Amino acid sequence: MAEASTRERIDPALWRTAFVLVLGTFMATLDATIVSVGIREPIADFDASVTEIQWVTTAYTCSRSSRPSRRRAGWRAGSAAGAPAVGNTCFP
């Protein structure tokens, strides 16, 4: 019986990886929710339609999703105007 429970144990590294993935997904969802809740203010301030403001929230989400990959990859040496080595994930 003890031998079977030892074989079925899940590796601690796998638990840590799963925790980080779940936490990251939760934080991204929370961030998108906060942006969505605050959408009424720019609509009123700029007298804009929901469609116009939705472009702003989409751009914000895309910029947030591409930032970590740019930081990790660094900058491409000798590129025109210092373009990032990794392109934006929302706009290929």
N, C-alpha and C positions, 0 to 999 in steps of 0.2 A: 504494500500500500504506500509506504513512504517513497519507494522508487518511482511510482507512477506520478505522485504529486511533484517530484523534483523535475521530471521530464516535461510536465505541463506548465511549469512556471514561465511567465513572460519576461523577457529580457528587460531590465530597467532602462536601457537606452531606448527601447521601443516605447516604453511608457513616457519617457521624457519627450520623445519626438511627437507622439500623439498629443501630449499636453500642449506643446508649443503650437502645433497645427490648430488645435481647437481654440486656444487662446487667441491666435492670430485671426482666425475666422470670426470669432466673437468681437474682437476689437474693430475689424473692418466693417462688420455689420452695425456696430454701435456708432461708428463714425458716419456711415451713410444715413443712419436714422437721425442723428443730430443735424446733419445738413438738410435732410428732408423736412424735419420739424421747423427749421428756421427759414423755410422757403417763402413764407408769407411776407416777411419783412422786406426783402428786396423787391417783391412784386409791388408792394404798396409804395416803397420809396422811389422806384424808378418808373412807376406806371407801366410795367411790362406785363406781358402775358406769361402764363405758366410755361408755354413752349420756349419762349426766349430765355427764361430763367433756368429751365432744364438743361440748356446747353452749358450754362455756367457750372451747374452741379456735375454734369458729365465731365467737363474739362477738369474740375477739381478732383474728381475720383480718378481720372486717368493720370493726372500729375502725381497723385499720391501713390498710385500703383507702380509707377515707373521709377520713383525716386530711389528705393533701395537697390535696384539692380544697377543704376548708374553709379552709386557710391561704391559698390563692391567691385565693379569692373574698371573703374577709373576712367581716365580720358585717353582717347586714341592719340598716339604720338603723330605729329605732323599733319593732322587733319585740318580741313578748312574751317576756320572760325572756332576751333576747339570743340567740335561736335562730340557728343558722348559716344563711347564705344558701343553701348547697347541702345538701340532705338526705343522709342516710346512704345509700350505694349498696346496702347489703344489706337495709335495711328501708325500703321506699318509703313 
